[in-house]
C-alpha cells in the first residue's frame, strides 16, 4: 500500500449532548481547513510566537438535537436544547450535510480529518450522524487523532529528562498550557477547541506530519458510534 499523504488537513471539533454511552447527538460542529503548506511553513510573529495560519477556511454550525443534553454536557458546552430552540436552530439535517460537502469540495484533496480523541469520539459520532442521512465523507478521506499520536511521540523520547509521561495529562487544554504557557481561549466551544487543536498541532507539526503515515486511518475504517434508529423531524426523511 502506498504511503498515505494528504494535501488539506480539516481540524474539527464537535460539541454534543453527552458521552458515547447515552447515544449523543451533535449540537455544534466547527472545522478549520488548512493546507499542508501552512503546516510545513508555520507563521510566527516578531517575537517568534506561533500564529494561526492567515490562509484558512472555517465552518461553524450550531444545531438543535432531538435528544436532551446531559446536565454535565450542557454545563461544559454552554449549550442546551432550550437556547438552541430559542435561536431557531434546526437539527443535523441535509442542509448541514450539504454545507459540509460544499466546504470540503473547496479543499485540495486528499483531505485528512484531525481531531483530539477523534478515534473514540468525534469521528464515530460524525459517522453516525452522516450515516443516518445516507451521507458520507469524500472518497479517500483520512483521519488523524492527535491524542494517541502525541502520546506515541512522547513515548519515543525516552531520553527526555522530564517527569514520566505516564502521569502527563494529554487533554487538549493541558497540552496548550504546556506548549504556550497560556490558557486556551473559549474552551468547550467547538470553534475555540479547534483553534486550540490547530495551535497544539502547529507546535509539533514537523513530528506529526512525519508520523502521519503510521498514525492515520482511512475514514472507511471508522465505525459509527451507534446505529441511529430514528429520523429527525428536521430531515423529514426526504431524499436529495
C-alpha positions as CSV (number, residue, x, y, z in Angstrom):
1,X,0.0,0.0,0.0
2,X,1.3,3.4,-1.0
3,X,2.2,5.8,1.9
4,X,-0.8,8.0,2.5
5,X,-0.4,11.7,2.0
6,X,-3.0,14.4,2.3
7,X,-2.9,18.0,1.0
8,X,-5.5,19.6,3.3
9,X,-6.0,19.0,7.0
10,X,-9.5,19.5,8.3
11,X,-9.2,20.2,12.0
12,X,-12.6,19.6,13.7
13,X,-14.4,19.5,17.0
14,X,-17.9,18.5,18.0
15,X,-20.0,19.6,20.9
16,X,-22.7,17.1,21.7
17,X,-25.4,16.1,24.1
18,X,-23.3,13.7,26.1
19,X,-20.8,10.9,26.2
20,X,-21.0,7.8,24.0
21,X,-23.0,5.7,26.5
22,X,-26.0,8.0,26.1
23,X,-26.0,7.9,22.3
24,X,-25.3,11.6,21.9
25,X,-26.2,13.9,19.0
26,X,-24.2,16.7,17.6
27,X,-25.1,20.2,18.7
28,X,-22.2,22.2,17.2
29,X,-19.5,21.5,14.7
30,X,-16.5,23.5,13.7
31,X,-13.9,22.9,11.0
32,X,-10.7,24.7,10.1
33,X,-9.3,23.7,6.7
34,X,-5.5,24.3,6.5
35,X,-3.3,23.3,3.5
36,X,-0.2,21.3,4.1
37,X,1.9,24.3,3.0
38,X,0.8,26.3,6.1
39,X,1.6,23.4,8.4
40,X,5.1,22.9,6.9
41,X,5.8,26.6,6.9
42,X,4.2,27.9,10.2
43,X,3.8,31.6,10.6
44,X,5.3,33.4,13.6
45,X,5.1,37.0,14.9
46,X,8.1,39.3,15.7
47,X,8.8,37.5,19.0
48,X,8.8,34.1,17.4
49,X,5.4,33.0,18.7
50,X,3.4,30.7,16.5
51,X,0.4,32.3,14.8
52,X,-2.7,30.8,13.4
53,X,-2.2,30.5,9.6
54,X,-3.5,33.5,7.8
55,X,-5.0,31.4,5.0
56,X,-7.6,29.0,6.2
57,X,-11.3,28.3,5.7
58,X,-13.7,28.0,8.7
59,X,-17.1,26.5,9.0
60,X,-19.0,26.5,12.3
61,X,-22.6,25.5,12.7
62,X,-25.0,25.1,15.7
63,X,-27.9,22.7,15.6
64,X,-30.6,21.6,18.0
65,X,-30.5,17.9,18.8
66,X,-33.7,15.9,19.5
67,X,-32.0,14.1,22.4
68,X,-31.7,16.1,25.7
69,X,-28.3,17.2,26.8
70,X,-27.0,15.6,29.9
71,X,-26.6,18.2,32.7
72,X,-22.8,17.8,32.6
73,X,-22.7,18.3,28.8
74,X,-24.8,21.4,29.0
75,X,-22.7,22.8,31.8
76,X,-19.5,22.2,29.9
77,X,-20.6,23.4,26.5
78,X,-22.9,26.2,27.5
79,X,-25.4,24.7,25.0
80,X,-28.9,23.4,25.8
81,X,-32.0,22.3,24.0
82,X,-33.6,25.5,25.2
83,X,-31.1,28.0,24.0
84,X,-30.7,26.3,20.6
85,X,-34.5,26.2,20.2
86,X,-34.8,29.8,21.3
87,X,-32.4,30.6,18.5
88,X,-34.4,28.6,16.0
89,X,-31.7,26.1,15.1
90,X,-32.8,23.0,13.3
91,X,-31.1,19.7,13.8
92,X,-28.3,17.9,12.0
93,X,-30.1,17.7,8.6
94,X,-29.4,17.6,4.9
95,X,-28.7,21.3,4.9
96,X,-25.8,20.6,7.3
97,X,-24.6,17.7,5.2
98,X,-24.7,19.9,2.1
99,X,-22.7,22.7,3.8
100,X,-20.1,20.2,4.9
101,X,-19.8,18.7,1.5
102,X,-19.5,22.0,-0.3
103,X,-16.9,23.2,2.3
104,X,-14.9,20.0,1.7
105,X,-15.1,20.4,-2.1
106,X,-13.2,23.7,-1.8
107,X,-10.2,22.0,-0.3
108,X,-7.4,20.4,-2.3
109,X,-7.7,16.6,-2.0
110,X,-6.8,14.2,-0.4
111,X,-8.1,15.5,2.9
112,X,-7.4,14.4,6.4
113,X,-9.8,15.0,9.3
114,X,-7.9,15.8,12.5
115,X,-9.4,15.7,16.0
116,X,-8.2,15.2,19.6
117,X,-9.6,11.9,20.8
118,X,-11.2,11.7,17.4
119,X,-11.0,7.9,17.0
120,X,-13.1,7.4,20.2
121,X,-15.5,10.3,19.9
122,X,-15.6,12.9,17.1
123,X,-15.1,10.6,14.1
124,X,-17.6,7.8,15.2
125,X,-20.2,10.3,16.2
126,X,-19.9,12.2,12.9
127,X,-20.1,8.9,11.0
128,X,-23.3,8.1,12.9
129,X,-25.0,11.4,12.0
130,X,-23.9,11.2,8.4
131,X,-25.0,7.6,8.1
132,X,-28.4,8.4,9.4
133,X,-28.9,10.7,6.4
134,X,-27.3,8.3,3.9
135,X,-24.3,10.7,3.5
136,X,-20.5,10.1,3.8
137,X,-17.1,11.8,3.5
138,X,-15.3,12.1,0.2
139,X,-13.6,9.0,-1.1
140,X,-10.0,8.7,0.1
141,X,-10.6,10.8,3.3
142,X,-8.1,10.0,6.0
143,X,-8.3,10.6,9.8
144,X,-5.7,11.5,12.4
145,X,-6.2,11.5,16.1
146,X,-3.7,13.8,17.9
147,X,-4.2,12.2,21.3
148,X,-2.6,8.8,20.6
149,X,-0.2,10.5,18.0
150,X,1.2,12.9,20.6
151,X,1.4,10.1,23.3
152,X,3.3,8.0,20.8
153,X,5.7,10.8,20.0
154,X,6.5,11.4,23.7
155,X,6.8,7.7,24.4
156,X,9.6,7.7,21.8
157,X,11.5,10.4,23.6
158,X,12.8,8.1,26.4
159,X,16.0,10.0,26.8
160,X,14.0,13.1,28.0
161,X,14.8,14.2,31.5
162,X,11.2,15.3,32.0
163,X,9.0,13.5,34.6
164,X,7.3,10.3,33.5
165,X,5.0,10.9,30.6
166,X,2.6,8.3,32.0
167,X,1.5,10.9,34.5
168,X,1.1,13.6,32.0
169,X,-2.3,14.8,31.1
170,X,-2.9,14.8,27.4
171,X,-6.2,16.8,27.5
172,X,-6.2,19.5,24.8
173,X,-6.3,22.3,27.3
174,X,-3.3,20.9,29.3
175,X,-1.2,20.5,26.2
176,X,-2.0,24.1,25.2
177,X,-0.9,25.3,28.6
178,X,2.3,23.3,28.4
179,X,3.2,24.4,24.9
180,X,2.3,28.1,25.2
181,X,2.2,28.9,28.9
182,X,-1.2,30.4,28.5
183,X,-4.9,29.5,29.0
184,X,-6.8,28.2,26.0
185,X,-9.4,30.6,24.6
186,X,-13.1,29.8,24.5
187,X,-12.7,26.2,25.7
188,X,-15.6,23.9,25.1
189,X,-17.0,25.9,22.2
190,X,-16.4,23.9,19.0
191,X,-14.5,26.8,17.3
192,X,-12.5,27.6,20.5
193,X,-11.4,24.0,20.7
194,X,-10.5,23.8,17.1
195,X,-8.3,26.9,17.5
196,X,-6.6,25.2,20.4
197,X,-6.2,22.0,18.4
198,X,-4.6,23.8,15.5
199,X,-2.1,25.6,17.7
200,X,-1.1,22.4,19.5
201,X,-0.7,20.7,16.2
202,X,1.5,23.6,14.9
203,X,3.7,23.3,17.9
204,X,4.5,19.7,16.9
205,X,3.7,19.9,13.2
206,X,7.0,18.6,11.9
207,X,6.8,15.5,14.1
208,X,3.1,14.9,13.5
209,X,3.5,15.2,9.7
210,X,6.4,12.7,9.8
211,X,4.4,10.2,11.8
212,X,1.3,10.7,9.7
213,X,1.8,7.5,7.6
214,X,1.8,5.3,10.7
215,X,-0.9,7.1,12.7
216,X,-3.5,8.0,10.1
217,X,-6.5,5.7,9.4
218,X,-8.9,5.6,6.4
219,X,-12.3,7.1,7.1
220,X,-13.7,3.8,5.8
221,X,-12.3,2.1,8.9
222,X,-14.2,4.4,11.3
223,X,-17.2,2.6,12.7
224,X,-20.3,4.6,13.8
225,X,-20.6,5.3,17.5
226,X,-24.1,3.7,17.4
227,X,-26.8,3.0,14.8
228,X,-29.4,5.7,14.8
229,X,-32.9,4.2,14.8
230,X,-34.9,7.4,14.3
231,X,-35.1,10.1,11.7
232,X,-35.2,13.7,12.8
233,X,-38.2,15.8,12.1
234,X,-35.8,18.4,10.5
235,X,-34.5,15.9,7.9
236,X,-38.2,14.9,7.0
237,X,-36.9,11.7,5.5
238,X,-36.6,13.3,2.1
239,X,-34.1,12.2,-0.5
240,X,-32.0,14.7,-2.4
